[in-house]
């Protein structure tokens, strides 16, 4: 058995499941996080300004948060940015993972759109069926430009 298979087998044993399903949520169009809501560059908006990506009750229990996919080209040109993903009720979400990305081409160049996947390892166990939300900070000043992320989850379908 190779190292990759051994690590995967160990991980699956730790999550108490040898049979998981990978899902990307939300189905269909991603949720737009259209503004950082900040007064200055490089600042997250207040924690209660998370935008809901997945409503509570959608994700099955047990589940493991495994990363995000982000549609590029939604930021103004030449902007560094971070996406924080949080779990919990509206107004009380807690950031659990942060993803950095960079946009070099203005959003008007629609022919250059593509998605980037950011896997997360180790995965984060999510107990219950919590709301998943996000917020962004950008190197540019606050504006209406944002991103459109989806979240990746691994759900148990066997024990």
PAMI-54322 format. One record per atom (N, C-alpha, C): x, y negated, z; residue number from 1; residue in three letters; atom name. Coordinates in pm, 1 decimal, m for minus. Layout:
PT          u          v          w   pos   code   site
PT          X          Y          Z   NUM    ALA     CA
...
END
This chain:
PT          u          v          w   pos   code   site
PT       84.9      117.4        0.0     1    UNK      N
PT        0.0        0.0        0.0     1    UNK     CA
PT       89.5     m123.6        0.0     1    UNK      C
PT       58.9     m219.5      m87.6     2    UNK      N
PT      135.9     m342.5      m96.2     2    UNK     CA
PT       99.4     m440.4       13.7     2    UNK      C
PT      180.7     m543.2       28.7     3    UNK      N
PT      159.9     m643.0      133.6     3    UNK     CA
PT       25.5     m713.5      117.7     3    UNK      C
PT      m12.1     m749.6       m5.2     4    UNK      N
PT     m138.9     m819.1      m28.3     4    UNK     CA
PT     m255.3     m732.4       17.9     4    UNK      C
PT     m253.5     m605.1      m17.7     5    UNK      N
PT     m361.1     m514.5       22.9     5    UNK     CA
PT     m363.7     m496.0      174.0     5    UNK      C
PT     m246.5     m490.7      235.2     6    UNK      N
PT     m239.0     m474.4      379.8     6    UNK     CA
PT     m294.9     m596.8      452.4     6    UNK      C
PT     m261.1     m715.8      404.0     7    UNK      N
PT     m314.1     m839.0      464.1     7    UNK     CA
PT     m465.6     m844.3      447.1     7    UNK      C
PT     m514.7     m810.6      327.3     8    UNK      N
PT     m658.0     m811.2      303.8     8    UNK     CA
PT     m729.0     m710.9      393.1     8    UNK      C
PT     m674.9     m591.3      407.0     9    UNK      N
PT     m735.8     m489.4      491.7     9    UNK     CA
PT     m738.5     m534.3      637.7     9    UNK      C
PT     m629.5     m596.3      683.3    10    UNK      N
PT     m623.5     m646.3      820.6    10    UNK     CA
PT     m726.3     m756.0      841.6    10    UNK      C
PT     m735.1     m848.9      745.4    11    UNK      N
PT     m834.0     m956.5      756.2    11    UNK     CA
PT     m975.6     m899.7      763.7    11    UNK      C
PT    m1008.5     m808.6      674.5    12    UNK      N
PT    m1143.5     m752.1      673.5    12    UNK     CA
PT    m1174.7     m678.9      803.0    12    UNK      C
PT    m1074.2     m614.5      861.5    13    UNK      N
PT    m1094.6     m547.4      990.0    13    UNK     CA
PT    m1122.0     m650.1     1099.8    13    UNK      C
PT    m1051.1     m764.2     1094.7    14    UNK      N
PT    m1069.4     m867.0     1196.6    14    UNK     CA
PT    m1205.5     m933.5     1187.3    14    UNK      C
PT    m1259.4     m948.1     1069.0    15    UNK      N
PT    m1391.4    m1009.1     1056.8    15    UNK     CA
PT    m1501.3     m905.4     1071.8    15    UNK      C
PT    m1461.8     m783.4     1100.9    16    UNK      N
PT    m1552.8     m673.1     1129.6    16    UNK     CA
PT    m1643.0     m641.4     1010.4    16    UNK      C
PT    m1586.6     m652.0      892.4    17    UNK      N
PT    m1663.2     m618.2      773.1    17    UNK     CA
PT    m1567.2     m575.2      663.4    17    UNK      C
PT    m1599.0     m466.6      597.5    18    UNK      N
PT    m1519.0     m424.9      481.9    18    UNK     CA
PT    m1593.6     m453.3      352.9    18    UNK      C
PT    m1704.6     m523.1      364.1    19    UNK      N
PT    m1785.3     m550.3      247.1    19    UNK     CA
PT    m1842.7     m691.4      257.8    19    UNK      C
PT    m1781.8     m787.1      190.6    20    UNK      N
PT    m1827.8     m925.0      196.0    20    UNK     CA
PT    m1861.7     m973.6       56.1    20    UNK      C
PT    m1944.5    m1073.6       48.2    21    UNK      N
PT    m1983.1    m1135.6      m77.8    21    UNK     CA
PT    m1933.1    m1279.4      m78.5    21    UNK      C
PT    m1875.6    m1320.9     m189.7    22    UNK      N
PT    m1829.5    m1459.0     m207.7    22    UNK     CA
PT    m1940.4    m1536.4     m275.3    22    UNK      C
PT    m1982.5    m1647.4     m214.4    23    UNK      N
PT    m2085.8    m1732.3     m271.8    23    UNK     CA
PT    m2036.4    m1876.2     m278.8    23    UNK      C
PT    m2080.2    m1946.6     m381.0    24    UNK      N
PT    m2049.1    m2088.6     m395.9    24    UNK     CA
PT    m2181.0    m2163.7     m380.1    24    UNK      C
PT    m2182.3    m2259.8     m287.8    25    UNK      N
PT    m2304.9    m2329.0     m250.5    25    UNK     CA
PT    m2282.6    m2479.7     m262.2    25    UNK      C
PT    m2376.2    m2558.5     m306.7    26    UNK      N
PT    m2511.7    m2522.4     m346.1    26    UNK     CA
PT    m2515.4    m2460.9     m485.6    26    UNK      C
PT    m2620.4    m2384.2     m512.7    27    UNK      N
PT    m2640.9    m2328.7     m645.6    27    UNK     CA
PT    m2674.2    m2443.4     m739.8    27    UNK      C
PT    m2631.6    m2432.5     m864.4    28    UNK      N
PT    m2658.9    m2539.3     m960.5    28    UNK     CA
PT    m2566.9    m2657.4     m939.5    28    UNK      C
PT    m2620.4    m2775.4     m951.5    29    UNK      N
PT    m2539.8    m2897.4     m944.2    29    UNK     CA
PT    m2483.6    m2918.6     m804.5    29    UNK      C
PT    m2357.6    m2964.9     m794.8    30    UNK      N
PT    m2300.2    m2995.1     m663.5    30    UNK     CA
PT    m2364.4    m3120.0     m603.2    30    UNK      C
PT    m2345.1    m3138.5     m474.4    31    UNK      N
PT    m2396.4    m3255.6     m403.3    31    UNK     CA
PT    m2294.6    m3368.5     m416.7    31    UNK      C
PT    m2340.5    m3484.7     m455.6    32    UNK      N
PT    m2250.0    m3598.6     m472.1    32    UNK     CA
PT    m2225.5    m3667.3     m338.6    32    UNK      C
PT    m2098.6    m3683.2     m306.2    33    UNK      N
PT    m2059.9    m3767.5     m193.7    33    UNK     CA
PT    m2012.7    m3896.4     m260.1    33    UNK      C
PT    m2100.2    m3993.7     m266.1    34    UNK      N
PT    m2080.4    m4105.1     m357.5    34    UNK     CA
PT    m2007.5    m4224.4     m298.4    34    UNK      C
PT    m1981.0    m4224.6     m171.4    35    UNK      N
PT    m1911.0    m4338.9     m114.5    35    UNK     CA
PT    m1834.8    m4297.1        9.8    35    UNK      C
PT    m1721.5    m4361.3       33.2    36    UNK      N
PT    m1650.5    m4333.3      157.7    36    UNK     CA
PT    m1708.3    m4415.4      272.2    36    UNK      C
PT    m1790.7    m4513.4      242.9    37    UNK      N
PT    m1857.6    m4591.2      347.1    37    UNK     CA
PT    m1763.1    m4668.7      436.3    37    UNK      C
PT    m1635.8    m4676.4      399.5    38    UNK      N
PT    m1536.1    m4740.9      484.8    38    UNK     CA
PT    m1513.2    m4885.4      441.9    38    UNK      C
PT    m1473.0    m4966.0      534.0    39    UNK      N
PT    m1444.1    m5106.1      504.3    39    UNK     CA
PT    m1303.4    m5123.2      449.1    39    UNK      C
PT    m1218.1    m5026.5      469.5    40    UNK      N
PT    m1079.3    m5037.3      426.7    40    UNK     CA
PT    m1035.3    m4906.9      362.4    40    UNK      C
PT     m920.4    m4913.1      295.8    41    UNK      N
PT     m864.1    m4793.4      234.0    41    UNK     CA
PT     m814.4    m4696.6      341.5    41    UNK      C
PT     m811.4    m4567.5      307.8    42    UNK      N
PT     m755.6    m4462.0      393.1    42    UNK     CA
PT     m826.3    m4446.3      527.2    42    UNK      C
PT     m956.3    m4469.7      529.8    43    UNK      N
PT    m1033.2    m4458.7      653.5    43    UNK     CA
PT    m1157.7    m4375.6      625.2    43    UNK      C
PT    m1184.0    m4276.5      710.5    44    UNK      N
PT    m1308.7    m4200.6      700.6    44    UNK     CA
PT    m1422.8    m4286.1      755.0    44    UNK      C
PT    m1542.8    m4267.6      702.0    45    UNK      N
PT    m1657.8    m4331.2      766.2    45    UNK     CA
PT    m1685.0    m4263.6      899.6    45    UNK      C
PT    m1772.3    m4320.2      977.1    46    UNK      N
PT    m1807.6    m4262.9     1107.3    46    UNK     CA
PT    m1856.4    m4119.1     1089.7    46    UNK      C
PT    m1839.0    m4038.0     1192.8    47    UNK      N
PT    m1875.7    m3896.1     1186.7    47    UNK     CA
PT    m2021.9    m3876.3     1149.8    47    UNK      C
PT    m2107.2    m3970.2     1186.9    48    UNK      N
PT    m2248.7    m3953.0     1156.6    48    UNK     CA
PT    m2281.7    m3988.7     1011.0    48    UNK      C
PT    m2181.3    m4020.7      930.9    49    UNK      N
PT    m2203.9    m4050.8      789.7    49    UNK     CA
PT    m2167.0    m3934.2      699.2    49    UNK      C
PT    m2156.0    m3814.4      755.6    50    UNK      N
PT    m2136.8    m3695.8      672.6    50    UNK     CA
PT    m2255.7    m3681.4      578.0    50    UNK      C
PT    m2228.3    m3638.5      455.5    51    UNK      N
PT    m2333.1    m3610.6      357.8    51    UNK     CA
PT    m2359.3    m3460.9      359.6    51    UNK      C
PT    m2484.6    m3420.4      370.0    52    UNK      N
PT    m2518.9    m3278.5      373.6    52    UNK     CA
PT    m2486.9    m3212.8      240.4    52    UNK      C
PT    m2408.5    m3105.6      244.4    53    UNK      N
PT    m2378.5    m3024.9      126.3    53    UNK     CA
PT    m2468.0    m2901.1      126.6    53    UNK      C
PT    m2485.6    m2840.8      244.1    54    UNK      N
PT    m2573.0    m2724.1      260.1    54    UNK     CA
PT    m2656.5    m2746.3      386.1    54    UNK      C
PT    m2786.9    m2740.5      371.7    55    UNK      N
PT    m2876.3    m2760.3      485.8    55    UNK     CA
PT    m2866.2    m2643.5      583.9    55    UNK      C
PT    m2897.1    m2669.6      708.6    56    UNK      N
PT    m2901.7    m2562.7      809.0    56    UNK     CA
PT    m3004.6    m2458.9      766.3    56    UNK      C
PT    m2974.7    m2333.1      793.8    57    UNK      N
PT    m3066.4    m2225.8      762.4    57    UNK     CA
PT    m3042.9    m2159.7      627.7    57    UNK      C
PT    m2949.2    m2212.2      547.6    58    UNK      N
PT    m2923.5    m2155.7      414.9    58    UNK     CA
PT    m2816.9    m2047.0      420.7    58    UNK      C
PT    m2711.7    m2069.3      495.8    59    UNK      N
PT    m2600.1    m1975.5      504.0    59    UNK     CA
PT    m2635.0    m1865.3      603.2    59    UNK      C
PT    m2607.9    m1741.7      565.3    60    UNK      N
PT    m2639.3    m1630.2      653.4    60    UNK     CA
PT    m2536.7    m1618.2      765.5    60    UNK      C
PT    m2574.0    m1547.2      869.8    61    UNK      N
PT    m2484.7    m1524.7      983.3    61    UNK     CA
PT    m2459.0    m1374.5      991.9    61    UNK      C
PT    m2336.3    m1328.0      990.6    62    UNK      N
PT    m2211.1    m1402.7      998.0    62    UNK     CA
PT    m2163.6    m1449.0      860.2    62    UNK      C
PT    m2089.2    m1559.0      859.6    63    UNK      N
PT    m2028.3    m1611.0      737.4    63    UNK     CA
PT    m1892.7    m1671.5      771.1    63    UNK      C
PT    m1810.0    m1682.4      667.1    64    UNK      N
PT    m1677.4    m1739.7      681.3    64    UNK     CA
PT    m1657.7    m1843.9      573.4    64    UNK      C
PT    m1620.6    m1965.7      615.3    65    UNK      N
PT    m1593.5    m2074.4      522.1    65    UNK     CA
PT    m1459.4    m2046.3      455.5    65    UNK      C
PT    m1457.8    m2043.7      321.5    66    UNK      N
PT    m1337.9    m2003.5      249.2    66    UNK     CA
PT    m1279.8    m2105.6      154.1    66    UNK      C
PT    m1330.4    m2230.1      152.9    67    UNK      N
PT    m1272.4    m2332.1       66.9    67    UNK     CA
PT    m1377.0    m2416.5       m2.5    67    UNK      C
PT    m1329.0    m2496.4      m99.0    68    UNK      N
PT    m1417.2    m2584.8     m175.2    68    UNK     CA
PT    m1377.7    m2584.2     m322.3    68    UNK      C
PT    m1471.6    m2622.5     m405.7    69    UNK      N
PT    m1440.9    m2659.2     m543.4    69    UNK     CA
PT    m1479.8    m2805.1     m557.5    69    UNK      C
PT    m1398.1    m2880.5     m630.2    70    UNK      N
PT    m1420.7    m3024.0     m645.9    70    UNK     CA
PT    m1420.1    m3057.0     m794.1    70    UNK      C
PT    m1520.6    m3132.2     m838.4    71    UNK      N
PT    m1522.9    m3182.5     m974.5    71    UNK     CA
PT    m1430.4    m3303.1     m981.2    71    UNK      C
PT    m1330.4    m3297.4    m1068.7    72    UNK      N
PT    m1234.5    m3407.6    m1079.7    72    UNK     CA
PT    m1295.3    m3524.5    m1156.4    72    UNK      C
PT    m1222.2    m3634.2    m1155.3    73    UNK      N
PT    m1257.9    m3752.9    m1233.3    73    UNK     CA
PT    m1376.7    m3830.0    m1179.2    73    UNK      C
PT    m1413.0    m3809.1    m1057.4    74    UNK      N
PT    m1523.7    m3886.2    m1001.8    74    UNK     CA
PT    m1476.2    m4007.6     m922.6    74    UNK      C
PT    m1347.1    m4020.4     m905.9    75    UNK      N
PT    m1294.0    m4136.4     m833.8    75    UNK     CA
PT    m1250.3    m4244.1     m932.1    75    UNK      C
PT    m1234.9    m4364.2     m882.5    76    UNK      N
PT    m1174.8    m4467.5     m964.9    76    UNK     CA
PT    m1032.0    m4425.7     m998.3    76    UNK      C
PT     m974.0    m4484.5    m1100.1    77    UNK      N
PT     m841.8    m4442.2    m1147.1    77    UNK     CA
PT     m737.0    m4453.2    m1035.9    77    UNK      C
PT     m643.5    m4359.1    m1038.8    78    UNK      N
PT     m526.5    m4359.1     m951.7    78    UNK     CA
PT     m561.0    m4373.5     m803.4    78    UNK      C
PT     m638.9    m4281.3     m750.8    79    UNK      N
PT     m676.0    m4285.2     m609.8    79    UNK     CA
PT     m640.9    m4152.8     m543.3    79    UNK      C
PT     m573.4    m4161.0     m430.2    80    UNK      N
PT     m555.4    m4045.2     m344.4    80    UNK     CA
PT     m680.0    m4035.7     m257.7    80    UNK      C
PT     m718.5    m3914.6     m221.2    81    UNK      N
PT     m837.5    m3901.1     m137.5    81    UNK     CA
PT     m830.5    m3773.1      m55.5    81    UNK      C
PT     m911.3    m3768.2       48.5    82    UNK      N
PT     m925.8    m3650.5      133.4    82    UNK     CA
PT    m1073.9    m3622.6      150.3    82    UNK      C
PT    m1107.4    m3495.1      150.5    83    UNK      N
PT    m1243.2    m3449.7      177.2    83    UNK     CA
PT    m1240.9    m3373.3      308.2    83    UNK      C
PT    m1321.1    m3415.9      404.7    84    UNK      N
PT    m1334.9    m3344.0      531.9    84    UNK     CA
PT    m1466.9    m3268.2      528.0    84    UNK      C
PT    m1461.8    m3139.4      562.7    85    UNK      N
PT    m1581.9    m3056.9      569.9    85    UNK     CA
PT    m1612.0    m3032.4      717.4    85    UNK      C
PT    m1736.5    m3056.3      754.5    86    UNK      N
PT    m1777.3    m3038.7      892.6    86    UNK     CA
PT    m1898.7    m2948.9      905.1    86    UNK      C
PT    m1921.7    m2900.7     1024.8    87    UNK      N
PT    m2035.8    m2815.6     1054.1    87    UNK     CA
PT    m2109.9    m2874.8     1172.7    87    UNK      C
PT    m2241.4    m2862.7     1172.4    88    UNK      N
PT    m2320.9    m2907.6     1285.6    88    UNK     CA
PT    m2436.5    m2994.2     1243.2    88    UNK      C
PT    m2520.9    m3031.3     1338.7    89    UNK      N
PT    m2642.0    m3107.1     1307.4    89    UNK     CA
PT    m2610.6    m3247.3     1254.7    89    UNK      C
PT    m2707.1    m3305.8     1186.3    90    UNK      N
PT    m2693.0    m3439.9     1132.3    90    UNK     CA
PT    m2656.8    m3537.2     1243.9    90    UNK      C
PT    m2555.1    m3616.9     1220.6    91    UNK      N
PT    m2512.0    m3715.3     1319.4    91    UNK     CA
PT    m2418.1    m3659.6     1424.3    91    UNK      C
PT    m2396.1    m3526.4     1424.5    92    UNK      N
PT    m2310.0    m3466.3     1525.3    92    UNK     CA
PT    m2217.8    m3360.9     1465.1    92    UNK      C
PT    m2193.6    m3367.6     1334.3    93    UNK      N
PT    m2106.1    m3270.5     1269.4    93    UNK     CA
PT    m1961.6    m3286.2     1314.8    93    UNK      C
PT    m1890.7    m3175.0     1318.7    94    UNK      N
PT    m1749.8    m3175.2     1359.1    94    UNK     CA
PT    m1666.0    m3129.4     1240.5    94    UNK      C
PT    m1567.2    m3211.3     1201.4    95    UNK      N
PT    m1477.8    m3174.1     1091.3    95    UNK     CA
PT    m1399.9    m3049.3     1128.5    95    UNK      C
PT    m1395.8    m2951.2     1035.8    96    UNK      N
PT    m1323.1    m2827.2     1059.9    96    UNK     CA
PT    m1212.7    m2801.7      958.3    96    UNK      C
PT    m1219.1    m2868.7      841.5    97    UNK      N
PT    m1116.6    m2849.1      739.3    97    UNK     CA
PT    m1105.7    m2976.0      655.8    97    UNK      C
PT     m985.5    m2999.5      606.1    98    UNK      N
PT     m960.7    m3118.8      526.2    98    UNK     CA
PT     m885.3    m3078.8      400.2    98    UNK      C
PT     m924.8    m3136.7      287.0    99    UNK      N
PT     m865.5    m3105.2      157.5    99    UNK     CA
PT     m820.8    m3235.2       91.7    99    UNK      C
PT     m695.9    m3240.0       46.0   100    UNK      N
PT     m642.0    m3358.4      m20.5   100    UNK     CA
PT     m648.0    m3339.3     m171.4   100    UNK      C
PT     m672.5    m3446.3     m242.7   101    UNK      N
PT     m672.7    m3440.9     m389.3   101    UNK     CA
PT     m636.5    m3577.9     m444.1   101    UNK      C
PT     m612.5    m3584.3     m573.3   102    UNK      N
PT     m568.5    m3706.1     m640.0   102    UNK     CA
PT     m637.2    m3716.9     m774.9   102    UNK      C
PT     m677.0    m3835.4     m810.2   103    UNK      N
PT     m737.9    m3859.4     m940.2   103    UNK     CA
PT     m656.0    m3964.4    m1014.2   103    UNK      C
PT     m620.7    m3934.5    m1137.4   104    UNK      N
PT     m537.0    m4027.1    m1213.4   104    UNK     CA
PT     m611.7    m4091.5    m1328.8   104    UNK      C
PT     m724.1    m4032.7    m1370.3   105    UNK      N
PT     m796.0    m4081.5    m1487.1   105    UNK     CA
PT     m931.6    m4134.4    m1444.1   105    UNK      C
PT     m971.2    m4247.5    m1496.9   106    UNK      N
PT    m1099.1    m4307.8    m1459.5   106    UNK     CA
PT    m1215.4    m4215.6    m1493.6   106    UNK      C
PT    m1322.8    m4227.3    m1417.4   107    UNK      N
PT    m1438.4    m4140.1    m1434.6   107    UNK     CA
PT    m1503.2    m4154.2    m1571.6   107    UNK      C
PT    m1477.4    m4262.7    m1641.5   108    UNK      N
PT    m1537.8    m4283.6    m1773.3   108    UNK     CA
PT    m1486.9    m4183.0    m1876.5   108    UNK      C
PT    m1372.7    m4122.5    m1849.3   109    UNK      N
PT    m1314.7    m4026.3    m1944.0   109    UNK     CA
PT    m1378.1    m3889.1    m1922.7   109    UNK      C
PT    m1506.5    m3878.1    m1955.4   110    UNK      N
PT    m1583.0    m3757.2    m1925.7   110    UNK     CA
PT    m1527.2    m3632.8    m1993.5   110    UNK      C
PT    m1454.2    m3648.0    m2101.4   111    UNK      N
PT    m1400.1    m3531.2    m2170.4   111    UNK     CA
PT    m1291.5    m3462.3    m2088.7   111    UNK      C
PT    m1242.4    m3526.3    m1985.2   112    UNK      N
PT    m1136.1    m3469.4    m1902.0   112    UNK     CA
PT    m1188.4    m3407.1    m1773.3   112    UNK      C
PT    m1319.1    m3391.6    m1759.3   113    UNK      N
PT    m1374.5    m3334.2    m1636.5   113    UNK     CA
PT    m1342.4    m3185.4    m1625.4   113    UNK      C
PT    m1303.9    m3142.1    m1507.3   114    UNK      N
PT    m1285.9    m3000.9    m1477.4   114    UNK     CA
PT    m1291.4    m2982.6    m1327.3   114    UNK      C
PT    m1307.4    m2859.1    m1283.0   115    UNK      N
PT    m1313.0    m2833.6    m1139.7   115    UNK     CA
PT    m1181.4    m2774.6    m1091.1   115    UNK      C
PT    m1151.9    m2803.5     m966.7   116    UNK      N
PT    m1034.1    m2749.3     m899.8   116    UNK     CA
PT    m1083.8    m2674.4     m777.4   116    UNK      C
PT    m1032.2    m2554.8     m756.9   117    UNK      N
PT    m1069.9    m2476.9     m639.5   117    UNK     CA
PT     m959.2    m2483.9     m535.8   117    UNK      C
PT     m998.8    m2511.2     m412.6   118    UNK      N
PT     m906.9    m2516.6     m299.6   118    UNK     CA
PT     m943.9    m2405.2     m202.0   118    UNK      C
PT     m878.2    m2289.3     m212.1   119    UNK      N
PT     m909.2    m2182.7     m116.9   119    UNK     CA
PT     m852.8    m2215.1       21.2   119    UNK      C
PT     m914.7    m2160.7      121.3   120    UNK      N
PT     m873.5    m2182.8      259.6   120    UNK     CA
PT     m840.0    m2047.7      320.3   120    UNK      C
PT     m722.3    m2035.9      377.2   121    UNK      N
PT     m686.9    m1911.9      444.3   121    UNK     CA
PT     m602.8    m1944.2      566.0   121    UNK      C
PT     m633.8    m1897.3      682.5   122    UNK      N
PT     m740.9    m1802.7      709.0   122    UNK     CA
PT     m877.1    m1871.8      700.4   122    UNK      C
PT     m979.1    m1791.1      674.1   123    UNK      N
PT    m1114.9    m1842.4      666.6   123    UNK     CA
PT    m1160.5    m1888.1      804.7   123    UNK      C
PT    m1261.2    m1973.7      806.0   124    UNK      N
PT    m1317.5    m2023.4      931.5   124    UNK     CA
PT    m1452.6    m1957.2      954.0   124    UNK      C
PT    m1465.8    m1887.1     1064.6   125    UNK      N
PT    m1594.3    m1822.6     1096.5   125    UNK     CA
PT    m1695.4    m1929.7     1134.5   125    UNK      C
PT    m1814.5    m1917.1     1078.0   126    UNK      N
PT    m1923.8    m2009.0     1107.5   126    UNK     CA
PT    m2033.7    m1928.1     1175.3   126    UNK      C
PT    m2057.2    m1956.1     1302.2   127    UNK      N
PT    m2159.7    m1884.1     1377.7   127    UNK     CA
PT    m2294.9    m1949.7     1355.5   127    UNK      C
PT    m2396.0    m1868.4     1346.0   128    UNK      N
PT    m2529.5    m1920.4     1321.1   128    UNK     CA
PT    m2542.7    m1960.6     1175.2   128    UNK      C
PT    m2634.8    m2046.5     1147.7   129    UNK      N
PT    m2657.6    m2092.6     1011.5   129    UNK     CA
PT    m2656.0    m2244.9     1011.6   129    UNK      C
PT    m2538.0    m2300.1     1037.0   130    UNK      N
PT    m2523.3    m2443.9     1056.6   130    UNK     CA
PT    m2529.5    m2522.9      926.3   130    UNK      C
PT    m2558.0    m2649.9      940.1   131    UNK      N
PT    m2550.4    m2745.8      830.6   131    UNK     CA
PT    m2403.1    m2765.6      796.0   131    UNK      C
PT    m2372.5    m2773.8      664.4   132    UNK      N
PT    m2237.2    m2801.2      616.9   132    UNK     CA
PT    m2239.9    m2939.2      552.2   132    UNK      C
PT    m2144.0    m3023.4      589.2   133    UNK      N
PT    m2144.4    m3160.1      538.2   133    UNK     CA
PT    m2002.8    m3204.6      505.3   133    UNK      C
PT    m1992.5    m3316.8      437.9   134    UNK      N
PT    m1861.1    m3368.9      400.7   134    UNK     CA
PT    m1857.0    m3520.1      405.5   134    UNK      C
PT    m1736.8    m3571.4      413.2   135    UNK      N
PT    m1712.2    m3715.5      403.5   135    UNK     CA
PT    m1575.8    m3734.7      341.3   135    UNK      C
PT    m1553.4    m3849.0      279.2   136    UNK      N
PT    m1427.3    m3873.3      210.9   136    UNK     CA
PT    m1361.5    m4002.0      259.8   136    UNK      C
PT    m1229.8    m4004.6      241.6   137    UNK      N
PT    m1153.5    m4129.3      257.2   137    UNK     CA
PT    m1066.2    m4140.8      133.9   137    UNK      C
PT    m1044.1    m4263.4       88.9   138    UNK      N
PT     m970.7    m4286.2      m35.4   138    UNK     CA
PT     m862.8    m4391.2      m14.4   138    UNK      C
PT     m761.1    m4387.2      m99.7   139    UNK      N
PT     m654.3    m4486.4      m90.9   139    UNK     CA
PT     m698.4    m4621.3     m144.9   139    UNK      C
PT     m809.4    m4624.7     m217.1   140    UNK      N
PT     m865.1    m4751.2     m263.8   140    UNK     CA
PT     m964.5    m4802.8     m160.4   140    UNK      C
PT    m1003.7    m4928.1     m174.1   141    UNK      N
PT    m1104.4    m4983.0      m83.1   141    UNK     CA
PT    m1237.8    m4913.6     m107.8   141    UNK      C
PT    m1329.7    m4931.4      m15.2   142    UNK      N
PT    m1460.8    m4868.0      m26.1   142    UNK     CA
PT    m1528.0    m4903.4     m157.6   142    UNK      C
PT    m1592.8    m4805.4     m217.4   143    UNK      N
PT    m1666.4    m4828.8     m341.6   143    UNK     CA
PT    m1772.6    m4721.8     m355.0   143    UNK      C
PT    m1849.9    m4731.1     m460.6   144    UNK      N
PT    m1955.3    m4633.0     m484.8   144    UNK     CA
PT    m1903.4    m4509.2     m555.3   144    UNK      C
PT    m1775.7    m4502.1     m586.7   145    UNK      N
PT    m1719.2    m4384.0     m651.9   145    UNK     CA
PT    m1697.2    m4275.9     m547.7   145    UNK      C
PT    m1716.0    m4150.2     m587.3   146    UNK      N
PT    m1700.1    m4041.9     m491.6   146    UNK     CA
PT    m1662.2    m3912.5     m559.2   146    UNK      C
PT    m1704.1    m3800.5     m500.4   147    UNK      N
PT    m1673.7    m3668.2     m554.8   147    UNK     CA
PT    m1797.8    m3581.1     m549.6   147    UNK      C
PT    m1789.5    m3465.1     m613.9   148    UNK      N
PT    m1900.4    m3370.2     m611.6   148    UNK     CA
PT    m1846.6    m3232.1     m575.3   148    UNK      C
PT    m1843.3    m3199.5     m445.6   149    UNK      N
PT    m1789.5    m3069.8     m402.0   149    UNK     CA
PT    m1896.9    m2961.8     m389.2   149    UNK      C
PT    m1851.3    m2838.3     m396.3   150    UNK      N
PT    m1928.4    m2721.2     m356.5   150    UNK     CA
PT    m1843.7    m2649.2     m252.4   150    UNK      C
PT    m1906.3    m2571.1     m166.7   151    UNK      N
PT    m1833.4    m2496.8      m64.8   151    UNK     CA
PT    m1837.0    m2348.1      m95.9   151    UNK      C
PT    m1730.3    m2278.5      m57.8   152    UNK      N
PT    m1716.1    m2135.0      m81.2   152    UNK     CA
PT    m1733.7    m2064.1       52.5   152    UNK      C
PT    m1822.8    m1966.1       55.9   153    UNK      N
PT    m1844.0    m1887.3      176.7   153    UNK     CA
PT    m1833.5    m1740.5      145.4   153    UNK      C
PT    m1793.0    m1665.3      244.3   154    UNK      N
PT    m1791.9    m1519.5      238.3   154    UNK     CA
PT    m1895.3    m1471.7      337.2   154    UNK      C
PT    m1992.9    m1398.1      289.2   155    UNK      N
PT    m2102.6    m1351.6      373.8   155    UNK     CA
PT    m2095.9    m1200.0      387.4   155    UNK      C
PT    m2127.5    m1149.7      504.6   156    UNK      N
PT    m2121.6    m1006.6      530.3   156    UNK     CA
PT    m2242.3     m938.0      468.4   156    UNK      C
PT    m2215.4     m828.7      395.4   157    UNK      N
PT    m2325.5     m747.0      342.9   157    UNK     CA
PT    m2307.7     m601.4      388.2   157    UNK      C
PT    m2216.9     m580.6      479.3   158    UNK      N
PT    m2196.2     m446.8      534.2   158    UNK     CA
PT    m2109.2     m457.0      657.2   158    UNK      C
PT    m2114.3     m357.6      743.1   159    UNK      N
PT    m2030.8     m360.8      863.7   159    UNK     CA
PT    m1950.3     m235.0      874.0   159    UNK      C
END
